């Protein structure tokens, strides 16, 4: 959900907000960007026109909080220099998001909805309403003659304004800010997706978890565990290998028994089981929610993020969690690979899921 999209409910968006913009995914360690341009050649709906990654130095961001705005501005200026961008759509860190569900009367006038939700904000998030930005989605499939089921996403104003000010200082215009997992869902789930799906963004330093129901982000959390922990475990067994060598071991041997030295399997499986247990806890929590439980059971798990290349990971999670797990196709809603071969190879594409989802958004 786009935190600034509520403006569209009252004022028609200016033309520049309807134009394709560069999707910018900002994490603690890197900035990834994607831009699509329309094309009619060979029936292609979108064509990848800009992409890349910029390293963010240590100490600039920590768990999504801006610690050094001047250095973040420098990173954003490099983005502008590379792409000549003017308009961007920016991800917001899941660690800083607050989501909750509520119901309002079906007869409530649209102009009154925000006021009601603002009042309920203070009951559900640990920040005063006057210090928050929030947006909401109505769950159309769970609307009755009497009630509307609503999902609210909120951030502290300070969090968003820190990102906003950095963009403006870098001479970039942010036309929307969006929770990472919601943007990711736009890329990795089919446009007609229904039911509940668990999105797992297995990154370098952390793992983002999102639950999307009927296309709407309903739950998000972060596991302080990522691909770096896999490298640490392997080094304990194999010695001080380079990260390049360790990445090859993860992607080739991974969780497959008998492929190579069994020490790799044992060290990796014991480490990955930590993530499996964390995911299991979140799945049980979701299934325990008493609202239309049978309709909200998780149907699939979708993996993305740079560390999701670990060989055997989808099969391990499918077997241990009992839910079909697969790696994402981040391009499925942009173009068909039969018509256009993207310059980003498959292994690296998983890390661009959020940026792709942001770039696919055409309105605020």
Wavefront OBJ file of the C-alpha trace (Angstrom):
o trace
v 0.000 0.000 0.000
v 1.276 3.445 -0.889
v 1.492 5.717 2.130
v 0.821 8.856 0.089
v -1.860 7.364 -2.158
v -4.732 8.798 -0.100
v -4.309 12.118 -1.956
v -5.699 10.436 -5.053
v -8.985 9.770 -3.249
v -9.718 13.503 -3.175
v -7.597 15.188 -5.857
v -6.939 13.799 -9.347
v -3.201 13.050 -9.520
v -1.099 15.365 -11.708
v 0.054 13.926 -14.999
v 3.625 13.310 -13.829
v 2.333 10.925 -11.156
v 0.767 8.765 -13.866
v 4.034 8.466 -15.765
v 6.391 5.497 -15.394
v 8.876 6.180 -12.622
v 12.006 4.484 -11.415
v 11.434 1.973 -8.633
v 13.994 2.508 -5.867
v 14.451 -0.171 -3.213
v 16.549 1.134 -0.318
v 17.941 -1.310 2.247
v 20.599 -0.952 4.929
v 23.326 -2.148 2.563
v 22.275 -1.259 -0.983
v 19.989 0.696 -3.289
v 18.520 -1.207 -6.234
v 16.644 0.504 -9.032
v 14.497 -0.550 -11.977
v 12.868 1.485 -14.741
v 10.454 0.228 -17.379
v 9.639 1.899 -20.654
v 6.597 1.008 -22.741
v 7.170 -0.750 -26.030
v 4.948 -2.251 -28.694
v 7.761 -4.194 -30.371
v 6.867 -7.869 -30.661
v 3.974 -7.369 -28.272
v 6.174 -6.443 -25.289
v 4.181 -4.560 -22.663
v 7.193 -3.212 -20.773
v 10.841 -2.984 -21.609
v 13.610 -2.725 -19.046
v 15.373 0.586 -19.664
v 17.432 1.130 -16.497
v 18.603 -1.094 -13.681
v 21.429 -1.346 -11.224
v 22.668 -1.466 -7.660
v 24.521 1.078 -5.554
v 26.283 0.087 -2.347
v 25.220 1.974 0.778
v 28.121 2.418 3.215
v 27.920 1.086 6.752
v 26.406 3.493 9.239
v 24.042 5.248 6.812
v 20.973 3.155 7.641
v 20.246 0.763 10.462
v 17.080 -1.355 10.430
v 15.570 1.199 8.076
v 16.361 4.219 10.237
v 18.344 6.998 8.574
v 21.471 7.636 10.645
v 23.489 9.716 8.172
v 21.246 11.706 5.846
v 24.144 13.426 4.043
v 25.590 10.096 2.919
v 22.139 8.867 1.891
v 21.804 12.008 -0.236
v 25.152 11.155 -1.872
v 23.846 7.684 -2.756
v 20.667 9.173 -4.231
v 22.710 11.696 -6.224
v 24.659 8.811 -7.715
v 21.319 7.281 -8.718
v 20.327 10.531 -10.411
v 23.683 10.769 -12.168
v 23.386 7.221 -13.495
v 19.755 7.379 -14.603
v 18.968 11.112 -15.108
v 15.819 10.326 -13.135
v 13.379 12.956 -11.946
v 10.522 10.902 -10.494
v 11.014 7.889 -8.270
v 8.902 5.474 -6.224
v 10.586 4.506 -2.996
v 10.281 1.507 -0.687
v 9.824 1.989 3.031
v 11.461 -0.406 5.522
v 9.216 -3.121 6.916
v 10.941 -2.743 10.290
v 9.318 0.679 10.701
v 5.803 -0.235 9.533
v 2.741 -0.792 11.712
v -0.185 -2.733 10.237
v -3.551 -3.518 11.748
v -7.057 -4.578 10.701
v -10.319 -3.001 11.731
v -13.969 -2.740 10.690
v -16.107 0.295 9.977
v -19.759 0.616 9.103
v -20.534 0.064 5.439
v -22.614 3.244 5.430
v -19.602 5.413 6.386
v -19.021 8.235 3.920
v -15.666 8.064 2.159
v -14.683 11.511 3.438
v -15.215 10.285 7.009
v -13.144 7.096 6.748
v -9.777 8.707 7.440
v -11.062 10.483 10.520
v -12.379 7.234 11.983
v -9.132 5.405 11.209
v -7.056 8.222 12.658
v -8.959 7.835 15.918
v -8.279 4.079 15.921
v -4.633 4.588 15.060
v -3.711 5.416 18.624
v -5.390 2.219 19.829
v -3.257 0.039 17.543
v 0.163 1.639 16.992
v 2.670 3.038 19.503
v 2.859 6.506 17.952
v 0.432 9.427 18.317
v -1.807 9.995 15.296
v -0.467 13.537 14.856
v 3.042 12.061 14.420
v 2.057 9.430 11.856
v 1.401 9.061 8.163
v -0.999 6.266 7.291
v -2.906 4.762 4.413
v -5.513 2.034 4.130
v -6.975 -0.609 1.842
v -10.532 -1.921 1.914
v -10.758 -5.708 1.627
v -13.416 -5.932 -1.050
v -13.782 -9.702 -0.686
v -14.576 -9.379 3.020
v -17.061 -6.529 2.770
v -20.619 -7.214 3.946
v -23.842 -5.230 3.795
v -23.063 -3.937 7.280
v -19.284 -3.624 7.542
v -16.135 -2.787 5.635
v -12.975 -4.684 6.552
v -9.990 -2.314 6.401
v -6.207 -2.806 6.608
v -4.191 0.184 7.813
v -0.449 0.777 7.353
v 1.241 3.507 9.376
v 4.705 5.020 9.728
v 6.123 7.690 11.993
v 6.201 11.000 10.115
v 9.874 11.360 10.970
v 10.714 8.095 9.192
v 9.058 9.114 5.931
v 10.238 12.718 6.051
v 13.854 11.613 6.498
v 13.613 9.657 3.235
v 11.588 12.398 1.550
v 14.048 15.151 2.485
v 17.004 13.071 1.290
v 15.312 12.550 -2.087
v 14.496 16.234 -2.490
v 18.033 17.283 -1.545
v 19.308 14.901 -4.234
v 16.962 16.664 -6.705
v 14.660 13.678 -7.044
v 10.868 13.824 -6.713
v 9.348 10.901 -4.787
v 5.819 10.375 -6.109
v 5.031 7.556 -3.678
v 6.366 5.649 -0.707
v 5.331 2.041 -0.269
v 5.893 -0.787 2.197
v 8.505 -3.159 0.760
v 6.352 -6.277 0.894
v 3.393 -4.625 -0.881
v 5.625 -3.572 -3.773
v 7.173 -7.024 -3.835
v 3.734 -8.628 -4.075
v 2.974 -6.554 -7.188
v 5.956 -8.199 -8.870
v 5.935 -11.788 -7.624
v 2.224 -12.657 -7.387
v -0.077 -12.967 -10.420
v -2.333 -9.945 -10.860
v -5.414 -12.102 -10.229
v -3.936 -13.759 -7.140
v -6.431 -14.663 -4.430
v -6.084 -16.167 -0.984
v -3.149 -15.763 1.405
v 0.496 -16.031 0.389
v 3.668 -15.741 2.449
v 6.442 -13.635 0.881
v 9.969 -14.246 2.160
v 12.692 -11.753 1.244
v 15.883 -13.613 2.198
v 18.514 -10.897 2.144
v 22.101 -10.464 3.227
v 21.537 -9.171 6.752
v 17.861 -9.876 7.442
v 14.796 -11.720 6.180
v 11.615 -9.803 5.499
v 8.296 -11.617 5.926
v 5.007 -10.441 4.463
v 1.569 -12.036 4.260
v -0.593 -10.877 1.368
v -4.301 -11.717 1.207
v -6.241 -11.078 -2.018
v -3.438 -8.784 -3.170
v -3.366 -6.662 0.011
v -0.496 -6.687 2.487
v -1.916 -7.786 5.845
v 1.116 -8.614 7.960
v 4.819 -7.841 7.934
v 7.768 -8.580 10.178
v 11.529 -8.936 10.044
v 13.811 -11.790 11.094
v 17.275 -10.564 12.108
v 18.937 -13.341 10.175
v 20.179 -13.424 6.589
v 22.718 -14.803 4.164
v 25.625 -13.489 6.234
v 24.812 -16.060 8.919
v 25.117 -18.820 6.314
v 28.597 -17.547 5.444
v 29.597 -17.488 9.115
v 28.447 -21.096 9.549
v 30.376 -22.253 6.488
v 33.571 -20.475 7.555
v 33.472 -22.277 10.890
v 33.623 -25.589 9.016
v 35.670 -24.750 5.922
v 37.997 -21.966 6.976
v 38.308 -18.351 5.872
v 37.012 -18.647 2.304
v 36.116 -15.598 0.223
v 32.492 -14.546 -0.080
v 32.599 -15.493 -3.767
v 33.646 -19.050 -2.885
v 31.014 -19.284 -0.177
v 28.284 -18.050 -2.532
v 29.218 -20.783 -5.006
v 28.982 -23.427 -2.273
v 25.552 -22.125 -1.216
v 24.205 -21.998 -4.763
v 25.670 -25.315 -5.964
v 25.824 -27.606 -2.918
v 23.440 -25.861 -0.574
v 21.008 -28.134 1.220
v 21.490 -31.061 -1.153
v 22.934 -34.096 0.630
v 25.866 -35.883 -0.950
v 26.757 -33.174 -3.486
v 30.051 -32.377 -1.791
v 31.585 -32.281 1.676
v 28.797 -33.249 4.117
v 30.067 -30.590 6.525
v 28.543 -27.945 4.211
v 25.120 -29.551 4.422
v 25.229 -29.971 8.194
v 26.331 -26.408 8.880
v 23.803 -24.914 6.456
v 20.819 -27.021 7.501
v 21.292 -26.182 11.176
v 21.455 -22.493 10.302
v 18.519 -22.446 7.873
v 16.382 -24.272 10.416
v 16.401 -21.059 12.467
v 14.586 -19.261 9.644
v 12.264 -22.229 9.155
v 11.257 -22.090 12.818
v 10.662 -18.327 12.642
v 8.495 -18.746 9.549
v 6.575 -21.555 11.237
v 5.821 -19.299 14.197
v 4.435 -16.587 11.922
v 2.354 -19.059 9.941
v 0.850 -20.470 13.139
v 0.066 -16.954 14.343
v -1.670 -16.119 11.077
v -3.684 -19.340 11.036
v -4.710 -18.770 14.645
v -6.400 -15.471 13.805
v -10.118 -16.024 14.283
v -11.373 -14.006 11.329
v -12.583 -16.335 8.535
v -9.752 -18.700 9.342
v -10.500 -21.246 6.598
v -10.371 -18.561 3.912
v -7.050 -17.193 5.106
v -4.871 -20.284 5.287
v -1.581 -19.689 3.496
v -1.638 -21.286 0.061
v 1.977 -20.776 -0.986
v 5.363 -19.391 0.019
v 7.262 -17.228 -2.484
v 10.997 -16.679 -2.033
v 12.998 -13.705 -3.247
v 16.063 -11.771 -2.128
v 19.690 -12.441 -3.014
v 20.124 -15.283 -0.508
v 17.133 -17.239 -1.823
v 19.491 -18.843 -4.361
v 20.513 -21.365 -1.702
v 20.197 -24.680 -3.499
v 17.441 -26.875 -2.077
v 15.811 -24.099 -0.026
v 12.329 -24.269 -1.673
v 12.235 -28.039 -1.317
v 13.354 -27.890 2.329
v 10.680 -25.355 3.268
v 7.982 -27.233 1.327
v 8.757 -30.446 3.187
v 9.252 -28.963 6.661
v 6.392 -26.437 6.619
v 3.939 -28.410 4.496
v 3.269 -25.457 2.172
v 4.297 -25.297 -1.485
v 7.374 -23.055 -1.767
v 8.974 -21.652 -4.906
v 11.335 -18.902 -5.978
v 9.740 -15.828 -7.474
v 9.410 -14.884 -11.108
v 9.945 -11.158 -10.658
v 9.186 -10.381 -14.320
v 5.823 -12.160 -14.666
v 3.752 -8.948 -14.511
v 6.166 -6.883 -16.606
v 6.807 -8.983 -19.709
v 7.215 -12.573 -20.850
v 10.770 -13.830 -21.136
v 9.765 -15.418 -24.441
v 9.352 -11.909 -25.858
v 12.151 -10.139 -24.008
v 15.256 -11.508 -22.298
v 16.139 -9.261 -19.355
v 19.801 -8.307 -18.925
v 19.640 -9.256 -15.230
v 20.341 -12.979 -14.881
v 18.008 -15.249 -12.935
v 20.196 -15.542 -9.824
v 20.397 -11.766 -9.413
v 16.779 -11.083 -10.369
v 15.456 -12.280 -6.999
v 17.124 -9.309 -5.326
v 15.210 -6.863 -7.543
v 11.672 -7.973 -6.620
v 10.793 -4.854 -4.606
v 12.281 -2.459 -7.167
v 10.351 -4.229 -9.960
v 7.097 -3.925 -8.017
v 7.668 -0.218 -7.421
v 8.436 0.398 -11.090
v 5.267 -1.438 -12.152
v 3.057 0.963 -10.215
v 1.533 3.477 -12.592
v -0.482 5.650 -10.200
v 0.063 6.842 -6.645
l 1 2 3 4 5 6 7 8 9 10 11 12 13 14 15 16 17 18 19 20 21 22 23 24 25 26 27 28 29 30 31 32 33 34 35 36 37 38 39 40 41 42 43 44 45 46 47 48 49 50 51 52 53 54 55 56 57 58 59 60 61 62 63 64 65 66 67 68 69 70 71 72 73 74 75 76 77 78 79 80 81 82 83 84 85 86 87 88 89 90 91 92 93 94 95 96 97 98 99 100 101 102 103 104 105 106 107 108 109 110 111 112 113 114 115 116 117 118 119 120 121 122 123 124 125 126 127 128 129 130 131 132 133 134 135 136 137 138 139 140 141 142 143 144 145 146 147 148 149 150 151 152 153 154 155 156 157 158 159 160 161 162 163 164 165 166 167 168 169 170 171 172 173 174 175 176 177 178 179 180 181 182 183 184 185 186 187 188 189 190 191 192 193 194 195 196 197 198 199 200 201 202 203 204 205 206 207 208 209 210 211 212 213 214 215 216 217 218 219 220 221 222 223 224 225 226 227 228 229 230 231 232 233 234 235 236 237 238 239 240 241 242 243 244 245 246 247 248 249 250 251 252 253 254 255 256 257 258 259 260 261 262 263 264 265 266 267 268 269 270 271 272 273 274 275 276 277 278 279 280 281 282 283 284 285 286 287 288 289 290 291 292 293 294 295 296 297 298 299 300 301 302 303 304 305 306 307 308 309 310 311 312 313 314 315 316 317 318 319 320 321 322 323 324 325 326 327 328 329 330 331 332 333 334 335 336 337 338 339 340 341 342 343 344 345 346 347 348 349 350 351 352 353 354 355 356 357 358 359 360 361 362 363 364
